[in-house]
Amino acid sequence: MPPGLRAERQLRVEIHRLDADASLRPLLVLQARWTLIDPNGQLPPQVRERRIEIPAEDGSTDALVAAHRAALWSLATAIATQP
C-alpha cells in the first residue's frame, strides 16, 4: 500500500462453487463467502455468503461466458452494497 494510505477494511473472498451446466436447463451456479476484516482488530469480522444462479440462455459458449460475467457482477454488487 502506498505511504500515507491506511486500509479501513480487508476483504477475503472464497469461491466455494462455480459450475456451468449446459444441459437441457443451462445454468451457472456461483456460491461464495466473503469476510470483511478490521485490520486494527477493533471490530469483529463480518461474514456473508451468497448463492447466485444465472440462466445460461441456450448453453452455448457465449451464453455461458455471459452467465459467468453476470454472476461475478452480482457477487461484486453484493459485496459492495454490504452494510
Buried (B, 14 or more C-beta within 10 A) or exposed (E): EEEEEEEEEEEEEEEEEBEBEBEEEBBBBBBBEBBBBBEEEEEEEEEEEBEBEBEBEEBEEEBBEBBBEBBBEBBEEBBEEEE
